[in-house]
Amino acid sequence: MPPVPSPRGRAHLDVLSLAGDDIHGAVAALHREYGPAFAFGFGPIRFSWFVGREAARTILHEERDAFSQQGGYDFLKPVGGATALINSDEPEHMVRRRVVQPAFHGRELASWLARAEAELGPWFDHLADSGDVVDFYRGLRPRLVRVVASIVLGDAPLASDEAWLQDVDALMDFPGRPMLEQQWKVPLPGTPWARFVAARRRVDRALYAEIERRRTQPADAPQDVLDMLIRPREDSEGTGRGMADVELRDQSLSLISAGFDTTSAALSWVVAMAFEHPEAWARVREELRAGDVVAAQRALYTDAFVKETLRLRPPAAAALRRTVRPIRIAGFDVPAGVRVALSILETHRDPGVFDEPLAFRPERFADGSVDPFAYVPFGYGARHCIGAATSTALVKTALWVLATRFTLEQGRPGPFRPVGMTLHPEGGLPVRLHHV
């Protein structure tokens, strides 16, 4: 079978130039030119890209043992560490996942939604009272980092420490930069890498101190996610596996950082779609106003609206891996040791699956019949995002508050261009809120 095609010479330089500003624009252009498989980049930032449900089925399910997370998500290791779920291979990944999974059991969801409402409601009120146009995306991030930190750390003072939360927010700036920029880890004062290292040092010092406090002053019963990680329940075989301090640090910090980062982007895109599709948003408002925040989690059209938003604007726009053995993907032979990327963004736009794929039509999800490998905003199977349900519930909670108490005014003309490793609106999302 043929190798994965790649642009050469000047054409490759042009692609790299485009990717430096807009990697997903470069992927879309190469998809149009080469079809479902293509490669570009160099050294640690060279990936073979694939598009489509066939490739998704191979990478995420049928041949998942042919891939390693190592080499795929290396850009997140400086934040979440080597033992974070996203950077773990089997069998360690499944062992760690079994420890983390119970912490996201639905029995805690009601209290988490209450925390989100208590955090976001006053901020929305302040915006409406001020009458100012604000960047909703940037303003949302520090609020959601507080919500997610409170889910992971509970009522610990660290979860409400503004300086610490600002540092956690700042940590995600570096891996959000273009891949080429991330290669320049220059520790000179004032550089992005130096600022990142300093923030990480402060974050780690405080988080390790909290872990030590929990170990020496254990609670009678787990109160939050970190408690459950320190004292996991027994599994089906009667054994419970505790985590080392570095694992506790990596799991806690990766859950907080990835949770607020992707959820902020997802909610911002839902609001952007409300501007771009006012008739659909009117249906969401009508549905949400008919019930409380708990009913909002089950609201059918709202669910479809959110899913269609994540189809067109998935915050995690690519799934990244490295091959550990030769593998055939979408009809192309890929040797071992190759970095592989599944473009979730382009896969979600497959005209063979979605009629008028660029059109915003929540009705696509009315009957739940979408191919599971054509729609993978949270991944699939054993690698399905562990916080997917929590993130979606937080988005719906925020929507319920917005729909029942406010009207939205767009701060500048759209549509908004999607950019970044975590897909977000370029230049932010200017919004003005009004009380109903």
C-alpha positions in Angstrom: 0.0 0.0 0.0 1.2 3.6 -0.6 2.8 5.7 2.1 1.0 8.7 3.5 1.4 11.6 1.0 3.0 14.9 2.0 3.7 18.2 0.4 7.3 18.8 -0.6 9.6 21.8 -1.0 8.0 25.2 -1.2 4.5 23.7 -0.9 5.6 22.2 2.5 7.0 25.5 3.7 3.7 27.2 2.7 1.8 24.6 4.8 4.1 25.2 7.8 3.6 28.9 7.5 -0.2 28.5 7.5 -0.1 25.9 10.4 2.0 28.4 12.5 -1.1 30.6 12.6 -3.9 28.2 12.0 -3.1 24.5 12.3 -6.7 23.4 11.6 -6.8 25.6 8.5 -3.7 23.8 7.3 -5.2 20.4 8.0 -8.4 21.4 6.1 -6.4 22.6 3.1 -4.4 19.4 3.0 -7.6 17.3 3.4 -9.0 19.0 0.4 -5.9 18.4 -1.6 -4.9 14.9 -0.5 -8.0 13.2 0.8 -8.2 11.2 4.1 -4.4 11.0 4.8 -1.5 13.4 4.6 1.6 14.3 6.6 3.4 17.6 7.3 5.8 19.1 9.9 9.3 18.1 10.9 11.0 16.4 13.9 8.8 16.2 17.0 6.0 18.2 15.3 5.7 16.0 12.2 2.4 14.1 12.2 0.6 11.8 9.8 -3.0 13.1 9.8 -6.1 11.1 9.1 -9.7 12.1 8.5 -12.9 10.1 8.6 -14.8 7.4 10.5 -12.7 4.5 9.0 -9.6 6.1 10.4 -11.3 6.9 13.7 -12.5 3.3 14.1 -8.9 2.0 13.5 -7.1 4.5 15.8 -9.7 4.7 18.6 -11.0 1.1 18.7 -10.0 -1.8 16.4 -6.2 -1.3 16.5 -5.8 0.8 19.6 -3.0 -1.4 20.8 -0.9 -0.3 17.9 -0.7 3.2 19.4 1.0 4.8 22.3 0.1 8.1 24.0 3.8 8.9 24.3 4.8 11.2 21.5 1.3 12.3 20.9 0.4 14.5 23.9 4.0 15.4 24.9 3.0 19.1 24.7 0.7 18.5 27.7 3.3 16.7 29.9 4.7 19.9 31.3 1.3 20.7 32.8 -0.3 17.3 33.7 2.8 15.3 34.1 3.9 11.9 32.7 1.4 9.9 34.8 -1.8 11.8 33.8 -4.4 9.7 32.1 -3.9 11.4 28.7 -0.2 10.5 28.8 -0.5 6.9 30.2 -0.3 3.7 28.2 -1.7 0.3 29.1 -1.7 -1.3 31.5 -1.0 1.7 33.7 -3.7 3.8 32.0 -6.5 1.4 32.9 -5.2 0.9 36.5 -5.2 4.7 37.0 -8.5 5.1 35.2 -10.2 2.6 37.6 -9.0 4.7 40.5 -10.1 8.0 39.0 -13.4 6.9 37.5 -15.4 6.5 40.8 -14.6 10.1 41.6 -16.9 11.2 38.8 -19.9 9.1 39.9 -23.2 10.8 39.2 -24.1 11.0 42.9 -22.0 14.1 43.3 -23.3 15.8 40.2 -26.1 17.8 41.9 -23.6 19.5 44.3 -21.2 20.3 41.4 -24.0 21.9 39.4 -24.9 24.0 42.4 -21.3 25.2 42.6 -21.4 26.1 39.0 -24.6 28.1 39.4 -23.3 29.8 42.5 -20.1 30.8 40.7 -21.5 31.8 37.3 -24.8 33.4 38.3 -23.2 36.4 40.2 -20.7 36.9 37.4 -23.5 37.0 34.8 -25.4 39.5 37.1 -22.4 41.7 37.3 -22.0 41.7 33.5 -25.6 42.6 33.0 -25.5 45.4 35.7 -22.3 46.9 34.1 -23.7 46.9 30.6 -20.1 46.4 29.3 -19.1 44.3 26.4 -16.7 41.7 27.7 -14.7 38.8 26.3 -16.9 36.0 27.4 -14.3 33.3 26.7 -11.5 35.0 28.7 -13.8 36.0 31.5 -15.2 32.6 31.8 -11.9 30.8 32.3 -11.1 32.0 35.8 -14.7 31.3 36.9 -14.6 27.7 35.6 -11.2 27.0 37.0 -12.7 27.8 40.4 -15.6 25.5 39.7 -13.5 22.6 38.6 -10.9 23.1 41.3 -13.7 23.0 43.9 -14.9 19.7 42.3 -11.4 18.2 42.6 -10.2 19.8 45.9 -13.5 20.4 47.6 -13.6 23.1 50.3 -9.8 23.2 50.8 -8.5 26.8 50.9 -6.4 26.0 47.9 -9.5 25.7 45.7 -10.4 29.3 46.4 -6.8 30.7 46.4 -7.0 33.4 43.7 -3.2 33.5 43.1 -3.0 29.7 42.8 -6.0 29.5 40.5 -4.5 32.3 38.3 -1.3 30.2 38.0 -3.3 27.1 37.0 -5.1 29.2 34.4 -1.7 30.5 33.1 -0.2 27.0 32.8 -2.5 26.3 29.9 -1.2 29.3 27.9 2.0 27.5 26.9 0.6 24.3 25.5 -2.0 26.5 23.8 0.7 28.1 21.7 1.5 27.0 18.2 3.5 23.7 18.1 6.5 25.4 16.6 6.7 28.0 19.4 6.5 25.3 22.0 9.8 23.9 20.9 11.6 26.9 22.1 11.8 26.2 25.8 14.2 29.1 26.6 14.5 29.7 30.3 15.4 33.4 29.9 13.5 35.9 32.2 10.3 37.1 30.6 10.0 34.4 28.0 6.8 32.3 27.8 8.7 29.2 29.0 10.3 31.0 32.0 6.8 32.3 33.0 5.4 28.8 32.6 8.1 27.2 34.8 7.7 29.7 37.5 3.9 29.3 37.6 4.3 25.5 37.6 6.7 25.7 40.5 4.2 27.7 42.6 1.3 25.4 41.6 3.2 22.2 42.5 4.5 23.5 45.8 1.0 24.3 47.0 -0.6 21.2 45.6 2.0 18.9 47.1 1.4 20.6 50.5 -2.3 20.0 50.2 -1.7 16.3 49.4 0.6 16.0 52.4 -2.1 17.6 54.6 -4.7 15.1 53.4 -2.4 12.2 54.1 -1.7 13.4 57.7 -5.2 14.6 58.4 -7.5 12.1 56.6 -11.2 12.8 56.5 -13.7 10.3 57.9 -15.1 9.8 54.4 -14.1 11.1 51.0 -15.3 14.7 50.5 -14.0 15.4 47.0 -12.1 13.9 44.0 -8.7 14.2 45.7 -9.9 12.4 48.8 -11.2 9.6 46.6 -7.9 9.4 44.8 -5.9 9.2 48.1 -8.3 6.6 49.5 -9.8 4.7 46.6 -12.5 2.2 47.1 -11.9 -1.5 46.5 -12.4 -2.8 43.0 -14.3 -5.9 41.9 -11.3 -8.1 42.9 -11.2 -6.7 46.4 -8.1 -4.6 46.0 -7.8 -0.9 46.2 -4.8 0.9 44.7 -3.5 4.1 46.3 -1.5 6.6 44.3 1.9 8.0 44.9 2.2 11.7 45.5 3.4 12.4 42.0 0.4 10.5 40.6 -2.0 12.4 42.8 -0.4 15.7 41.6 -0.6 14.7 38.0 -4.2 13.4 38.1 -5.5 16.4 40.1 -3.8 19.0 38.1 -4.6 17.4 34.7 -8.3 17.1 35.7 -8.4 20.7 36.7 -6.5 22.2 33.8 -8.1 20.1 31.1 -11.5 20.4 32.6 -11.7 24.2 32.8 -9.8 24.7 29.5 -12.1 22.6 27.3 -15.3 23.4 29.1 -14.6 27.2 28.8 -14.1 26.7 25.0 -17.2 24.5 24.7 -19.5 26.9 26.5 -18.1 29.8 24.5 -18.8 28.0 21.3 -22.4 27.3 22.4 -22.9 31.0 23.0 -21.3 31.8 19.6 -23.8 29.4 18.0 -26.6 31.1 19.8 -25.6 34.4 18.1 -25.2 32.8 14.7 -28.4 30.7 14.9 -31.0 32.8 16.8 -34.0 30.7 15.8 -32.3 27.5 17.3 -31.3 29.5 20.4 -34.9 30.7 20.8 -36.0 27.0 21.0 -33.3 26.3 23.6 -34.4 29.3 25.7 -38.1 28.2 25.5 -37.2 24.6 26.6 -34.9 25.7 29.4 -37.3 28.2 30.8 -39.9 25.5 31.2 -37.9 23.7 34.0 -35.2 23.9 36.6 -31.5 23.3 36.3 -32.0 19.5 36.9 -34.5 19.4 34.0 -32.0 21.2 31.9 -29.7 18.2 32.0 -32.5 16.1 30.3 -33.8 18.8 27.8 -33.7 17.1 24.4 -33.3 20.1 22.1 -30.7 21.7 24.3 -28.8 18.4 24.3 -29.0 18.4 20.5 -27.9 22.0 20.3 -24.8 21.3 22.5 -23.9 18.2 20.5 -24.2 20.0 17.1 -22.0 22.7 18.5 -19.4 20.2 19.5 -19.6 18.6 16.1 -18.7 21.8 14.4 -16.4 23.2 17.1 -14.9 20.3 19.2 -12.6 21.9 21.8 -10.3 18.8 21.5 -10.0 19.0 17.7 -7.5 16.2 17.3 -6.7 12.8 18.8 -2.9 12.3 18.9 -0.9 9.1 19.1 2.4 7.4 18.2 2.5 4.0 16.4 4.3 1.2 18.2 4.0 -1.3 15.3 3.3 -1.1 11.6 -0.4 -0.4 11.0 -2.6 0.3 8.0 -4.9 3.3 8.4 -7.5 4.3 5.8 -5.7 2.3 3.2 -2.2 3.7 3.9 0.7 1.8 5.5 2.2 3.6 8.6 5.5 2.2 10.1 6.2 2.1 13.8 7.4 5.2 15.5 5.2 7.7 13.6 3.2 10.4 15.3 -0.4 10.1 14.2 -3.2 12.6 14.4 -6.9 12.0 13.9 -8.5 15.3 12.9 -11.8 15.2 14.9 -12.7 18.6 13.4 -12.5 17.4 9.8 -14.0 14.0 10.6 -17.1 15.8 12.0 -17.5 17.5 8.6 -17.7 14.3 6.5 -20.4 14.8 3.8 -20.7 11.0 3.6 -22.2 11.0 7.1 -23.6 14.5 7.6 -25.9 16.1 5.0 -24.7 19.7 4.5 -21.9 19.1 7.0 -21.1 22.8 7.5 -24.8 23.7 8.3 -25.8 24.0 12.0 -28.7 21.6 12.4 -29.3 20.2 15.9 -32.0 18.0 14.6 -29.2 15.6 13.4 -29.1 14.3 17.0 -32.8 14.0 17.6 -32.9 10.2 17.2 -29.4 9.3 18.5 -28.5 7.5 15.3 -25.2 9.2 14.5 -22.3 6.9 13.7 -20.1 6.7 16.9 -16.9 6.9 14.9 -18.1 9.9 12.8 -18.8 11.9 16.0 -16.1 11.7 18.7 -15.8 15.1 20.5 -14.8 13.2 23.7 -12.9 10.3 22.1 -14.1 6.7 22.3 -14.0 3.6 24.4 -11.2 3.2 27.0 -9.9 6.6 26.0 -13.3 8.4 26.2 -12.8 11.6 28.2 -13.3 10.8 31.9 -14.9 14.2 32.6 -17.2 14.3 29.5 -20.4 14.0 31.4 -19.4 16.5 34.0 -18.2 19.0 31.4 -21.5 18.7 29.4 -23.5 19.1 32.6 -21.6 22.3 33.5 -22.3 23.7 30.0 -26.0 23.0 30.3 -26.1 24.5 33.8 -24.6 27.7 32.5 -27.0 27.7 29.6 -29.9 27.3 32.0 -28.8 30.4 33.9 -28.3 32.4 30.8 -31.6 31.4 29.2 -33.8 31.9 32.2 -32.3 35.2 33.5 -30.6 37.0 30.6 -30.6 37.9 27.0 -27.4 37.9 24.9 -26.1 40.6 22.7 -23.2 40.0 20.3 -20.3 42.4 20.8 -18.9 42.3 17.3 -19.9 40.6 14.0 -19.3 36.9 13.6 -18.8 34.2 12.6 -15.8 33.5 14.9 -12.8 31.7 13.5 -11.8 28.6 15.5 -8.1 28.5 16.4 -5.7 26.9 18.9 -4.8 23.4 20.2 -7.9 23.7 22.4 -10.3 25.1 19.8 -11.5 28.5 20.8 -12.8 31.7 19.1 -10.0 33.8 17.6 -9.8 37.1 19.4 -12.2 36.0 22.1 -16.0 36.3 22.2 -17.3 39.8 22.9 -20.7 39.6 24.6 -23.1 42.0 26.5 -25.7 40.6 28.8 -29.0 42.1 29.7 -31.3 41.1 32.6 -34.6 39.6 31.4 
